[in-house]
Amino acid sequence: MALSLATALSLMQILNVPHPPAGSNPFIVFLVGANWEFLLTPTLLGAILLVVVALFYNNLSKDISYPTYWF
């Protein structure tokens, strides 16, 4: 478990996308014995839903455009 958490946090630091709560995902996977489906159902689906809600909410005003650029 320690190796999975260290790997996840290291990759987040290298990619400059730190998200400390995401460090709990490796623990959940190993403690519960979750399969690959866990990455699709709550994790990926939740991330996509958060981005869609953020895009909708932040673009309600005509004065602000979010995101200003993608990459």
PQR file of N, CA, C, O and H, with PARSE charges and radii, in Angstrom:
ATOM      1  N   MET A   1       0.825  -1.191   0.000 -0.4000 1.5000
ATOM      2  CA  MET A   1       0.000   0.000   0.000 -0.0000 2.0000
ATOM      3  C   MET A   1       0.866   1.251   0.000  0.5500 1.7000
ATOM      4  O   MET A   1       0.551   2.233  -0.672 -0.5500 1.4000
ATOM      5  N   ALA A   2       1.944   1.212   0.746 -0.4000 1.5000
ATOM      6  CA  ALA A   2       2.813   2.386   0.809 -0.0000 2.0000
ATOM      7  C   ALA A   2       3.423   2.678  -0.562  0.5500 1.7000
ATOM      8  O   ALA A   2       3.556   3.838  -0.953 -0.5500 1.4000
ATOM      9  H   ALA A   2       2.200   0.414   1.292  0.4000 1.0000
ATOM     10  N   LEU A   3       3.787   1.636  -1.280 -0.4000 1.5000
ATOM     11  CA  LEU A   3       4.373   1.822  -2.606 -0.0000 2.0000
ATOM     12  C   LEU A   3       3.352   2.409  -3.583  0.5500 1.7000
ATOM     13  O   LEU A   3       3.695   3.269  -4.396 -0.5500 1.4000
ATOM     14  H   LEU A   3       3.678   0.693  -0.962  0.4000 1.0000
ATOM     15  N   SER A   4       2.115   1.953  -3.507 -0.4000 1.5000
ATOM     16  CA  SER A   4       1.094   2.486  -4.415 -0.0000 2.0000
ATOM     17  C   SER A   4       0.813   3.958  -4.116  0.5500 1.7000
ATOM     18  O   SER A   4       0.650   4.762  -5.034 -0.5500 1.4000
ATOM     19  H   SER A   4       1.837   1.255  -2.847  0.4000 1.0000
ATOM     20  N   LEU A   5       0.759   4.302  -2.843 -0.4000 1.5000
ATOM     21  CA  LEU A   5       0.532   5.704  -2.477 -0.0000 2.0000
ATOM     22  C   LEU A   5       1.718   6.561  -2.892  0.5500 1.7000
ATOM     23  O   LEU A   5       1.531   7.652  -3.432 -0.5500 1.4000
ATOM     24  H   LEU A   5       0.892   3.649  -2.098  0.4000 1.0000
ATOM     25  N   ALA A   6       2.937   6.085  -2.649 -0.4000 1.5000
ATOM     26  CA  ALA A   6       4.132   6.842  -3.038 -0.0000 2.0000
ATOM     27  C   ALA A   6       4.189   7.037  -4.553  0.5500 1.7000
ATOM     28  O   ALA A   6       4.560   8.109  -5.031 -0.5500 1.4000
ATOM     29  H   ALA A   6       3.089   5.199  -2.211  0.4000 1.0000
ATOM     30  N   THR A   7       3.825   6.008  -5.299 -0.4000 1.5000
ATOM     31  CA  THR A   7       3.819   6.113  -6.762 -0.0000 2.0000
ATOM     32  C   THR A   7       2.791   7.140  -7.222  0.5500 1.7000
ATOM     33  O   THR A   7       3.083   7.980  -8.073 -0.5500 1.4000
ATOM     34  H   THR A   7       3.524   5.137  -4.911  0.4000 1.0000
ATOM     35  N   ALA A   8       1.590   7.070  -6.659 -0.4000 1.5000
ATOM     36  CA  ALA A   8       0.534   8.011  -7.047 -0.0000 2.0000
ATOM     37  C   ALA A   8       0.944   9.449  -6.726  0.5500 1.7000
ATOM     38  O   ALA A   8       0.781  10.340  -7.560 -0.5500 1.4000
ATOM     39  H   ALA A   8       1.353   6.387  -5.967  0.4000 1.0000
ATOM     40  N   LEU A   9       1.468   9.677  -5.537 -0.4000 1.5000
ATOM     41  CA  LEU A   9       1.862  11.034  -5.159 -0.0000 2.0000
ATOM     42  C   LEU A   9       3.062  11.522  -5.971  0.5500 1.7000
ATOM     43  O   LEU A   9       3.129  12.697  -6.332 -0.5500 1.4000
ATOM     44  H   LEU A   9       1.601   8.954  -4.859  0.4000 1.0000
ATOM     45  N   SER A  10       4.003  10.630  -6.259 -0.4000 1.5000
ATOM     46  CA  SER A  10       5.161  11.008  -7.073 -0.0000 2.0000
ATOM     47  C   SER A  10       4.735  11.410  -8.482  0.5500 1.7000
ATOM     48  O   SER A  10       5.204  12.417  -9.014 -0.5500 1.4000
ATOM     49  H   SER A  10       3.948   9.675  -5.966  0.4000 1.0000
ATOM     50  N   LEU A  11       3.848  10.623  -9.081 -0.4000 1.5000
ATOM     51  CA  LEU A  11       3.371  10.965 -10.423 -0.0000 2.0000
ATOM     52  C   LEU A  11       2.611  12.289 -10.429  0.5500 1.7000
ATOM     53  O   LEU A  11       2.732  13.071 -11.372 -0.5500 1.4000
ATOM     54  H   LEU A  11       3.467   9.806  -8.649  0.4000 1.0000
ATOM     55  N   MET A  12       1.834  12.539  -9.385 -0.4000 1.5000
ATOM     56  CA  MET A  12       1.121  13.812  -9.311 -0.0000 2.0000
ATOM     57  C   MET A  12       2.098  14.978  -9.195  0.5500 1.7000
ATOM     58  O   MET A  12       1.875  16.037  -9.782 -0.5500 1.4000
ATOM     59  H   MET A  12       1.735  11.904  -8.619  0.4000 1.0000
ATOM     60  N   GLN A  13       3.180  14.787  -8.441 -0.4000 1.5000
ATOM     61  CA  GLN A  13       4.179  15.849  -8.310 -0.0000 2.0000
ATOM     62  C   GLN A  13       4.940  16.051  -9.612  0.5500 1.7000
ATOM     63  O   GLN A  13       5.185  17.189 -10.013 -0.5500 1.4000
ATOM     64  H   GLN A  13       3.361  13.927  -7.964  0.4000 1.0000
ATOM     65  N   ILE A  14       5.319  14.963 -10.277 -0.4000 1.5000
ATOM     66  CA  ILE A  14       6.061  15.054 -11.538 -0.0000 2.0000
ATOM     67  C   ILE A  14       5.214  15.748 -12.607  0.5500 1.7000
ATOM     68  O   ILE A  14       5.719  16.584 -13.357 -0.5500 1.4000
ATOM     69  H   ILE A  14       5.121  14.039  -9.951  0.4000 1.0000
ATOM     70  N   LEU A  15       3.941  15.402 -12.674 -0.4000 1.5000
ATOM     71  CA  LEU A  15       3.047  15.986 -13.671 -0.0000 2.0000
ATOM     72  C   LEU A  15       2.510  17.357 -13.261  0.5500 1.7000
ATOM     73  O   LEU A  15       1.762  17.990 -14.005 -0.5500 1.4000
ATOM     74  H   LEU A  15       3.531  14.723 -12.066  0.4000 1.0000
ATOM     75  N   ASN A  16       2.906  17.806 -12.060 -0.4000 1.5000
ATOM     76  CA  ASN A  16       2.492  19.101 -11.533 -0.0000 2.0000
ATOM     77  C   ASN A  16       0.971  19.212 -11.405  0.5500 1.7000
ATOM     78  O   ASN A  16       0.390  20.260 -11.684 -0.5500 1.4000
ATOM     79  H   ASN A  16       3.514  17.291 -11.455  0.4000 1.0000
ATOM     80  N   VAL A  17       0.344  18.132 -10.986 -0.4000 1.5000
ATOM     81  CA  VAL A  17      -1.095  18.114 -10.737 -0.0000 2.0000
ATOM     82  C   VAL A  17      -1.374  17.542  -9.347  0.5500 1.7000
ATOM     83  O   VAL A  17      -2.116  16.567  -9.223 -0.5500 1.4000
ATOM     84  H   VAL A  17       0.817  17.280 -10.759  0.4000 1.0000
ATOM     85  N   PRO A  18      -0.791  18.134  -8.300 -0.5600 1.5000
ATOM     86  CA  PRO A  18      -0.992  17.565  -6.969  0.2800 2.0000
ATOM     87  C   PRO A  18      -2.455  17.637  -6.536  0.5500 1.7000
ATOM     88  O   PRO A  18      -3.113  18.669  -6.668 -0.5500 1.4000
ATOM     89  N   HIS A  19      -2.925  16.547  -6.032 -0.4000 1.5000
ATOM     90  CA  HIS A  19      -4.287  16.442  -5.530 -0.0000 2.0000
ATOM     91  C   HIS A  19      -4.244  15.472  -4.356  0.5500 1.7000
ATOM     92  O   HIS A  19      -4.539  14.289  -4.529 -0.5500 1.4000
ATOM     93  H   HIS A  19      -2.390  15.709  -5.925  0.4000 1.0000
ATOM     94  N   PRO A  20      -3.882  15.950  -3.157 -0.5600 1.5000
ATOM     95  CA  PRO A  20      -3.674  15.059  -2.010  0.2800 2.0000
ATOM     96  C   PRO A  20      -4.824  14.104  -1.703  0.5500 1.7000
ATOM     97  O   PRO A  20      -4.555  12.961  -1.334 -0.5500 1.4000
ATOM     98  N   PRO A  21      -6.097  14.506  -1.833 -0.5600 1.5000
ATOM     99  CA  PRO A  21      -7.149  13.520  -1.560  0.2800 2.0000
ATOM    100  C   PRO A  21      -7.109  12.315  -2.495  0.5500 1.7000
ATOM    101  O   PRO A  21      -7.607  11.246  -2.144 -0.5500 1.4000
ATOM    102  N   ALA A  22      -6.521  12.476  -3.683 -0.4000 1.5000
ATOM    103  CA  ALA A  22      -6.429  11.349  -4.609 -0.0000 2.0000
ATOM    104  C   ALA A  22      -5.496  10.266  -4.089  0.5500 1.7000
ATOM    105  O   ALA A  22      -5.506   9.146  -4.600 -0.5500 1.4000
ATOM    106  H   ALA A  22      -6.117  13.345  -3.968  0.4000 1.0000
ATOM    107  N   GLY A  23      -4.699  10.576  -3.094 -0.4000 1.5000
ATOM    108  CA  GLY A  23      -3.842   9.566  -2.482 -0.0000 2.0000
ATOM    109  C   GLY A  23      -4.628   8.485  -1.766  0.5500 1.7000
ATOM    110  O   GLY A  23      -4.088   7.416  -1.480 -0.5500 1.4000
ATOM    111  H   GLY A  23      -4.691  11.485  -2.678  0.4000 1.0000
ATOM    112  N   SER A  24      -5.898   8.744  -1.472 -0.4000 1.5000
ATOM    113  CA  SER A  24      -6.721   7.730  -0.804 -0.0000 2.0000
ATOM    114  C   SER A  24      -7.168   6.634  -1.769  0.5500 1.7000
ATOM    115  O   SER A  24      -7.496   5.532  -1.330 -0.5500 1.4000
ATOM    116  H   SER A  24      -6.336   9.612  -1.705  0.4000 1.0000
ATOM    117  N   ASN A  25      -7.189   6.911  -3.068 -0.4000 1.5000
ATOM    118  CA  ASN A  25      -7.628   5.896  -4.033 -0.0000 2.0000
ATOM    119  C   ASN A  25      -6.782   4.628  -3.995  0.5500 1.7000
ATOM    120  O   ASN A  25      -7.351   3.536  -3.982 -0.5500 1.4000
ATOM    121  H   ASN A  25      -6.922   7.807  -3.425  0.4000 1.0000
ATOM    122  N   PRO A  26      -5.440   4.718  -3.978 -0.5600 1.5000
ATOM    123  CA  PRO A  26      -4.670   3.471  -3.885  0.2800 2.0000
ATOM    124  C   PRO A  26      -4.965   2.691  -2.604  0.5500 1.7000
ATOM    125  O   PRO A  26      -5.015   1.462  -2.626 -0.5500 1.4000
ATOM    126  N   PHE A  27      -5.160   3.401  -1.489 -0.4000 1.5000
ATOM    127  CA  PHE A  27      -5.493   2.708  -0.245 -0.0000 2.0000
ATOM    128  C   PHE A  27      -6.827   1.978  -0.356  0.5500 1.7000
ATOM    129  O   PHE A  27      -6.954   0.833   0.077 -0.5500 1.4000
ATOM    130  H   PHE A  27      -5.119   4.400  -1.472  0.4000 1.0000
ATOM    131  N   ILE A  28      -7.810   2.642  -0.934 -0.4000 1.5000
ATOM    132  CA  ILE A  28      -9.124   2.022  -1.080 -0.0000 2.0000
ATOM    133  C   ILE A  28      -9.041   0.787  -1.963  0.5500 1.7000
ATOM    134  O   ILE A  28      -9.642  -0.242  -1.655 -0.5500 1.4000
ATOM    135  H   ILE A  28      -7.706   3.573  -1.286  0.4000 1.0000
ATOM    136  N   VAL A  29      -8.306   0.887  -3.049 -0.4000 1.5000
ATOM    137  CA  VAL A  29      -8.184  -0.245  -3.966 -0.0000 2.0000
ATOM    138  C   VAL A  29      -7.551  -1.444  -3.267  0.5500 1.7000
ATOM    139  O   VAL A  29      -8.027  -2.570  -3.409 -0.5500 1.4000
ATOM    140  H   VAL A  29      -7.818   1.723  -3.299  0.4000 1.0000
ATOM    141  N   PHE A  30      -6.477  -1.207  -2.511 -0.4000 1.5000
ATOM    142  CA  PHE A  30      -5.796  -2.327  -1.863 -0.0000 2.0000
ATOM    143  C   PHE A  30      -6.523  -2.830  -0.626  0.5500 1.7000
ATOM    144  O   PHE A  30      -6.525  -4.035  -0.375 -0.5500 1.4000
ATOM    145  H   PHE A  30      -6.090  -0.292  -2.395  0.4000 1.0000
ATOM    146  N   LEU A  31      -7.135  -1.958   0.148 -0.4000 1.5000
ATOM    147  CA  LEU A  31      -7.839  -2.406   1.356 -0.0000 2.0000
ATOM    148  C   LEU A  31      -9.113  -3.179   1.029  0.5500 1.7000
ATOM    149  O   LEU A  31      -9.417  -4.190   1.663 -0.5500 1.4000
ATOM    150  H   LEU A  31      -7.134  -0.979  -0.056  0.4000 1.0000
ATOM    151  N   VAL A  32      -9.840  -2.704   0.052 -0.4000 1.5000
ATOM    152  CA  VAL A  32     -11.111  -3.331  -0.301 -0.0000 2.0000
ATOM    153  C   VAL A  32     -10.906  -4.485  -1.279  0.5500 1.7000
ATOM    154  O   VAL A  32     -11.755  -5.367  -1.403 -0.5500 1.4000
ATOM    155  H   VAL A  32      -9.593  -1.883  -0.463  0.4000 1.0000
ATOM    156  N   GLY A  33      -9.781  -4.467  -1.961 -0.4000 1.5000
ATOM    157  CA  GLY A  33      -9.546  -5.483  -2.988 -0.0000 2.0000
ATOM    158  C   GLY A  33     -10.359  -5.198  -4.233  0.5500 1.7000
ATOM    159  O   GLY A  33     -10.822  -6.112  -4.915 -0.5500 1.4000
ATOM    160  H   GLY A  33      -9.091  -3.751  -1.859  0.4000 1.0000
ATOM    161  N   ALA A  34     -10.529  -3.904  -4.521 -0.4000 1.5000
ATOM    162  CA  ALA A  34     -11.331  -3.503  -5.678 -0.0000 2.0000
ATOM    163  C   ALA A  34     -10.641  -3.903  -6.974  0.5500 1.7000
ATOM    164  O   ALA A  34      -9.417  -4.014  -7.042 -0.5500 1.4000
ATOM    165  H   ALA A  34     -10.153  -3.162  -3.967  0.4000 1.0000
ATOM    166  N   ASN A  35     -11.450  -4.115  -7.989 -0.4000 1.5000
ATOM    167  CA  ASN A  35     -10.904  -4.481  -9.298 -0.0000 2.0000
ATOM    168  C   ASN A  35     -10.808  -3.236 -10.179  0.5500 1.7000
ATOM    169  O   ASN A  35     -11.029  -2.120  -9.710 -0.5500 1.4000
ATOM    170  H   ASN A  35     -12.445  -4.025  -7.933  0.4000 1.0000
ATOM    171  N   TRP A  36     -10.478  -3.430 -11.456 -0.4000 1.5000
ATOM    172  CA  TRP A  36     -10.310  -2.313 -12.373 -0.0000 2.0000
ATOM    173  C   TRP A  36     -11.603  -1.547 -12.591  0.5500 1.7000
ATOM    174  O   TRP A  36     -11.568  -0.383 -12.989 -0.5500 1.4000
ATOM    175  H   TRP A  36     -10.298  -4.336 -11.838  0.4000 1.0000
ATOM    176  N   GLU A  37     -12.717  -2.162 -12.346 -0.4000 1.5000
ATOM    177  CA  GLU A  37     -14.007  -1.489 -12.497 -0.0000 2.0000
ATOM    178  C   GLU A  37     -14.117  -0.290 -11.557  0.5500 1.7000
ATOM    179  O   GLU A  37     -14.822   0.675 -11.851 -0.5500 1.4000
ATOM    180  H   GLU A  37     -12.745  -3.108 -12.023  0.4000 1.0000
ATOM    181  N   PHE A  38     -13.417  -0.358 -10.424 -0.4000 1.5000
ATOM    182  CA  PHE A  38     -13.432   0.743  -9.458 -0.0000 2.0000
ATOM    183  C   PHE A  38     -12.890   2.030 -10.082  0.5500 1.7000
ATOM    184  O   PHE A  38     -13.338   3.123  -9.739 -0.5500 1.4000
ATOM    185  H   PHE A  38     -12.845  -1.143 -10.185  0.4000 1.0000
ATOM    186  N   LEU A  39     -11.924   1.900 -11.000 -0.4000 1.5000
ATOM    187  CA  LEU A  39     -11.375   3.087 -11.641 -0.0000 2.0000
ATOM    188  C   LEU A  39     -12.369   3.729 -12.589  0.5500 1.7000
ATOM    189  O   LEU A  39     -12.316   4.937 -12.820 -0.5500 1.4000
ATOM    190  H   LEU A  39     -11.560   1.012 -11.279  0.4000 1.0000
ATOM    191  N   LEU A  40     -13.273   2.937 -13.140 -0.4000 1.5000
ATOM    192  CA  LEU A  40     -14.237   3.479 -14.091 -0.0000 2.0000
ATOM    193  C   LEU A  40     -15.466   4.054 -13.412  0.5500 1.7000
ATOM    194  O   LEU A  40     -15.882   5.173 -13.711 -0.5500 1.4000
ATOM    195  H   LEU A  40     -13.317   1.956 -12.953  0.4000 1.0000
ATOM    196  N   THR A  41     -16.045   3.287 -12.499 -0.4000 1.5000
ATOM    197  CA  THR A  41     -17.333   3.693 -11.946 -0.0000 2.0000
ATOM    198  C   THR A  41     -17.223   4.890 -11.002  0.5500 1.7000
ATOM    199  O   THR A  41     -17.680   5.968 -11.383 -0.5500 1.4000
ATOM    200  H   THR A  41     -15.707   2.378 -12.257  0.4000 1.0000
ATOM    201  N   PRO A  42     -16.662   4.785  -9.825 -0.5600 1.5000
ATOM    202  CA  PRO A  42     -16.696   6.000  -9.011  0.2800 2.0000
ATOM    203  C   PRO A  42     -15.599   7.002  -9.371  0.5500 1.7000
ATOM    204  O   PRO A  42     -15.835   8.209  -9.313 -0.5500 1.4000
ATOM    205  N   THR A  43     -14.429   6.539  -9.733 -0.4000 1.5000
ATOM    206  CA  THR A  43     -13.312   7.457  -9.903 -0.0000 2.0000
ATOM    207  C   THR A  43     -13.393   8.248 -11.204  0.5500 1.7000
ATOM    208  O   THR A  43     -13.470   9.476 -11.164 -0.5500 1.4000
ATOM    209  H   THR A  43     -14.238   5.559  -9.780  0.4000 1.0000
ATOM    210  N   LEU A  44     -13.378   7.589 -12.338 -0.4000 1.5000
ATOM    211  CA  LEU A  44     -13.409   8.283 -13.628 -0.0000 2.0000
ATOM    212  C   LEU A  44     -14.743   8.983 -13.850  0.5500 1.7000
ATOM    213  O   LEU A  44     -14.777  10.126 -14.306 -0.5500 1.4000
ATOM    214  H   LEU A  44     -13.315   6.592 -12.370  0.4000 1.0000
ATOM    215  N   LEU A  45     -15.823   8.316 -13.535 -0.4000 1.5000
ATOM    216  CA  LEU A  45     -17.148   8.922 -13.705 -0.0000 2.0000
ATOM    217  C   LEU A  45     -17.288  10.162 -12.831  0.5500 1.7000
ATOM    218  O   LEU A  45     -17.835  11.173 -13.270 -0.5500 1.4000
ATOM    219  H   LEU A  45     -15.796   7.388 -13.164  0.4000 1.0000
ATOM    220  N   GLY A  46     -16.799  10.090 -11.606 -0.4000 1.5000
ATOM    221  CA  GLY A  46     -16.852  11.244 -10.705 -0.0000 2.0000
ATOM    222  C   GLY A  46     -16.017  12.406 -11.209  0.5500 1.7000
ATOM    223  O   GLY A  46     -16.438  13.560 -11.120 -0.5500 1.4000
ATOM    224  H   GLY A  46     -16.354   9.269 -11.249  0.4000 1.0000
ATOM    225  N   ALA A  47     -14.824  12.107 -11.743 -0.4000 1.5000
ATOM    226  CA  ALA A  47     -13.959  13.159 -12.269 -0.0000 2.0000
ATOM    227  C   ALA A  47     -14.597  13.835 -13.479  0.5500 1.7000
ATOM    228  O   ALA A  47     -14.563  15.059 -13.601 -0.5500 1.4000
ATOM    229  H   ALA A  47     -14.482  11.170 -11.815  0.4000 1.0000
ATOM    230  N   ILE A  48     -15.174  13.041 -14.365 -0.4000 1.5000
ATOM    231  CA  ILE A  48     -15.838  13.605 -15.545 -0.0000 2.0000
ATOM    232  C   ILE A  48     -17.035  14.464 -15.134  0.5500 1.7000
ATOM    233  O   ILE A  48     -17.245  15.547 -15.681 -0.5500 1.4000
ATOM    234  H   ILE A  48     -15.202  12.046 -14.265  0.4000 1.0000
ATOM    235  N   LEU A  49     -17.800  13.987 -14.188 -0.4000 1.5000
ATOM    236  CA  LEU A  49     -18.960  14.730 -13.710 -0.0000 2.0000
ATOM    237  C   LEU A  49     -18.543  16.060 -13.080  0.5500 1.7000
ATOM    238  O   LEU A  49     -19.197  17.080 -13.296 -0.5500 1.4000
ATOM    239  H   LEU A  49     -17.630  13.107 -13.743  0.4000 1.0000
ATOM    240  N   LEU A  50     -17.459  16.053 -12.306 -0.4000 1.5000
ATOM    241  CA  LEU A  50     -16.970  17.299 -11.711 -0.0000 2.0000
ATOM    242  C   LEU A  50     -16.548  18.308 -12.774  0.5500 1.7000
ATOM    243  O   LEU A  50     -16.834  19.498 -12.640 -0.5500 1.4000
ATOM    244  H   LEU A  50     -16.927  15.224 -12.130  0.4000 1.0000
ATOM    245  N   VAL A  51     -15.881  17.857 -13.815 -0.4000 1.5000
ATOM    246  CA  VAL A  51     -15.452  18.767 -14.883 -0.0000 2.0000
ATOM    247  C   VAL A  51     -16.655  19.321 -15.631  0.5500 1.7000
ATOM    248  O   VAL A  51     -16.690  20.511 -15.944 -0.5500 1.4000
ATOM    249  H   VAL A  51     -15.648  16.891 -13.924  0.4000 1.0000
ATOM    250  N   VAL A  52     -17.636  18.482 -15.921 -0.4000 1.5000
ATOM    251  CA  VAL A  52     -18.834  18.946 -16.636 -0.0000 2.0000
ATOM    252  C   VAL A  52     -19.593  19.981 -15.809  0.5500 1.7000
ATOM    253  O   VAL A  52     -20.034  21.000 -16.342 -0.5500 1.4000
ATOM    254  H   VAL A  52     -17.608  17.516 -15.666  0.4000 1.0000
ATOM    255  N   VAL A  53     -19.747  19.724 -14.517 -0.4000 1.5000
ATOM    256  CA  VAL A  53     -20.443  20.680 -13.648 -0.0000 2.0000
ATOM    257  C   VAL A  53     -19.650  21.985 -13.567  0.5500 1.7000
ATOM    258  O   VAL A  53     -20.237  23.067 -13.598 -0.5500 1.4000
ATOM    259  H   VAL A  53     -19.390  18.896 -14.085  0.4000 1.0000
ATOM    260  N   ALA A  54     -18.321  21.893 -13.462 -0.4000 1.5000
ATOM    261  CA  ALA A  54     -17.492  23.100 -13.399 -0.0000 2.0000
ATOM    262  C   ALA A  54     -17.603  23.900 -14.687  0.5500 1.7000
ATOM    263  O   ALA A  54     -17.708  25.126 -14.645 -0.5500 1.4000
ATOM    264  H   ALA A  54     -17.844  21.014 -13.436  0.4000 1.0000
ATOM    265  N   LEU A  55     -17.582  23.225 -15.832 -0.4000 1.5000
ATOM    266  CA  LEU A  55     -17.723  23.934 -17.107 -0.0000 2.0000
ATOM    267  C   LEU A  55     -19.076  24.633 -17.199  0.5500 1.7000
ATOM    268  O   LEU A  55     -19.157  25.788 -17.617 -0.5500 1.4000
ATOM    269  H   LEU A  55     -17.497  22.229 -15.866  0.4000 1.0000
ATOM    270  N   PHE A  56     -20.126  23.933 -16.811 -0.4000 1.5000
ATOM    271  CA  PHE A  56     -21.466  24.517 -16.860 -0.0000 2.0000
ATOM    272  C   PHE A  56     -21.579  25.706 -15.909  0.5500 1.7000
ATOM    273  O   PHE A  56     -22.035  26.778 -16.307 -0.5500 1.4000
ATOM    274  H   PHE A  56     -20.060  22.994 -16.472  0.4000 1.0000
ATOM    275  N   TYR A  57     -21.171  25.523 -14.670 -0.4000 1.5000
ATOM    276  CA  TYR A  57     -21.300  26.554 -13.646 -0.0000 2.0000
ATOM    277  C   TYR A  57     -20.467  27.787 -13.971  0.5500 1.7000
ATOM    278  O   TYR A  57     -20.936  28.915 -13.821 -0.5500 1.4000
ATOM    279  H   TYR A  57     -20.800  24.652 -14.347  0.4000 1.0000
ATOM    280  N   ASN A  58     -19.236  27.572 -14.413 -0.4000 1.5000
ATOM    281  CA  ASN A  58     -18.342  28.698 -14.670 -0.0000 2.0000
ATOM    282  C   ASN A  58     -18.644  29.416 -15.974  0.5500 1.7000
ATOM    283  O   ASN A  58     -18.142  30.520 -16.187 -0.5500 1.4000
ATOM    284  H   ASN A  58     -18.855  26.656 -14.535  0.4000 1.0000
ATOM    285  N   ASN A  59     -19.433  28.838 -16.839 -0.4000 1.5000
ATOM    286  CA  ASN A  59     -19.786  29.496 -18.093 -0.0000 2.0000
ATOM    287  C   ASN A  59     -21.205  30.057 -18.086  0.5500 1.7000
ATOM    288  O   ASN A  59     -21.719  30.434 -19.139 -0.5500 1.4000
ATOM    289  H   ASN A  59     -19.840  27.941 -16.665  0.4000 1.0000
ATOM    290  N   LEU A  60     -21.845  30.118 -16.924 -0.4000 1.5000
ATOM    291  CA  LEU A  60     -23.175  30.714 -16.833 -0.0000 2.0000
ATOM    292  C   LEU A  60     -23.131  32.207 -17.158  0.5500 1.7000
ATOM    293  O   LEU A  60     -24.044  32.735 -17.793 -0.5500 1.4000
ATOM    294  H   LEU A  60     -21.427  29.812 -16.069  0.4000 1.0000
ATOM    295  N   SER A  61     -22.085  32.873 -16.727 -0.4000 1.5000
ATOM    296  CA  SER A  61     -21.928  34.300 -16.989 -0.0000 2.0000
ATOM    297  C   SER A  61     -21.292  34.496 -18.361  0.5500 1.7000
ATOM    298  O   SER A  61     -20.379  33.762 -18.739 -0.5500 1.4000
ATOM    299  H   SER A  61     -21.343  32.445 -16.211  0.4000 1.0000
ATOM    300  N   LYS A  62     -21.770  35.477 -19.097 -0.4000 1.5000
ATOM    301  CA  LYS A  62     -21.203  35.743 -20.421 -0.0000 2.0000
ATOM    302  C   LYS A  62     -19.877  36.493 -20.317  0.5500 1.7000
ATOM    303  O   LYS A  62     -19.134  36.576 -21.295 -0.5500 1.4000
ATOM    304  H   LYS A  62     -22.512  36.074 -18.791  0.4000 1.0000
ATOM    305  N   ASP A  63     -19.573  37.042 -19.130 -0.4000 1.5000
ATOM    306  CA  ASP A  63     -18.338  37.796 -18.946 -0.0000 2.0000
ATOM    307  C   ASP A  63     -17.120  36.897 -18.754  0.5500 1.7000
ATOM    308  O   ASP A  63     -15.992  37.306 -19.029 -0.5500 1.4000
ATOM    309  H   ASP A  63     -20.176  36.974 -18.336  0.4000 1.0000
ATOM    310  N   ILE A  64     -17.345  35.687 -18.287 -0.4000 1.5000
ATOM    311  CA  ILE A  64     -16.243  34.785 -17.959 -0.0000 2.0000
ATOM    312  C   ILE A  64     -16.338  33.544 -18.832  0.5500 1.7000
ATOM    313  O   ILE A  64     -17.411  32.965 -19.000 -0.5500 1.4000
ATOM    314  H   ILE A  64     -18.262  35.354 -18.063  0.4000 1.0000
ATOM    315  N   SER A  65     -15.202  33.146 -19.382 -0.4000 1.5000
ATOM    316  CA  SER A  65     -15.147  31.913 -20.170 -0.0000 2.0000
ATOM    317  C   SER A  65     -14.169  30.951 -19.492  0.5500 1.7000
ATOM    318  O   SER A  65     -13.002  31.288 -19.291 -0.5500 1.4000
ATOM    319  H   SER A  65     -14.330  33.616 -19.245  0.4000 1.0000
ATOM    320  N   TYR A  66     -14.634  29.785 -19.149 -0.4000 1.5000
ATOM    321  CA  TYR A  66     -13.790  28.813 -18.474 -0.0000 2.0000
ATOM    322  C   TYR A  66     -13.776  27.528 -19.270  0.5500 1.7000
ATOM    323  O   TYR A  66     -14.854  27.086 -19.667 -0.5500 1.4000
ATOM    324  H   TYR A  66     -15.582  29.512 -19.312  0.4000 1.0000
ATOM    325  N   PRO A  67     -12.692  26.912 -19.528 -0.5600 1.5000
ATOM    326  CA  PRO A  67     -11.326  27.368 -19.299  0.2800 2.0000
ATOM    327  C   PRO A  67     -10.912  28.335 -20.399  0.5500 1.7000
ATOM    328  O   PRO A  67     -11.470  28.314 -21.496 -0.5500 1.4000
ATOM    329  N   THR A  68      -9.944  29.171 -20.106 -0.4000 1.5000
ATOM    330  CA  THR A  68      -9.467  30.127 -21.110 -0.0000 2.0000
ATOM    331  C   THR A  68      -8.657  29.411 -22.180  0.5500 1.7000
ATOM    332  O   THR A  68      -8.613  29.870 -23.321 -0.5500 1.4000
ATOM    333  H   THR A  68      -9.490  29.187 -19.215  0.4000 1.0000
ATOM    334  N   TYR A  69      -8.022  28.308 -21.842 -0.4000 1.5000
ATOM    335  CA  TYR A  69      -7.311  27.472 -22.796 -0.0000 2.0000
ATOM    336  C   TYR A  69      -7.291  26.053 -22.271  0.5500 1.7000
ATOM    337  O   TYR A  69      -7.412  25.841 -21.064 -0.5500 1.4000
ATOM    338  H   TYR A  69      -8.058  27.936 -20.915  0.4000 1.0000
ATOM    339  N   TRP A  70      -7.142  25.082 -23.145 -0.4000 1.5000
ATOM    340  CA  TRP A  70      -7.135  23.677 -22.723 -0.0000 2.0000
ATOM    341  C   TRP A  70      -5.716  23.182 -22.510  0.5500 1.7000
ATOM    342  O   TRP A  70      -5.423  22.616 -21.456 -0.5500 1.4000
ATOM    343  H   TRP A  70      -7.044  25.254 -24.125  0.4000 1.0000
ATOM    344  N   PHE A  71      -4.844  23.372 -23.454 -0.4000 1.5000
ATOM    345  CA  PHE A  71      -3.454  22.932 -23.289 -0.0000 2.0000
ATOM    346  C   PHE A  71      -2.528  23.915 -23.935  0.5500 1.7000
ATOM    347  O   PHE A  71      -1.311  23.728 -23.907 -0.5500 1.4000
ATOM    348  H   PHE A  71      -5.082  23.832 -24.310  0.4000 1.0000
TER
END
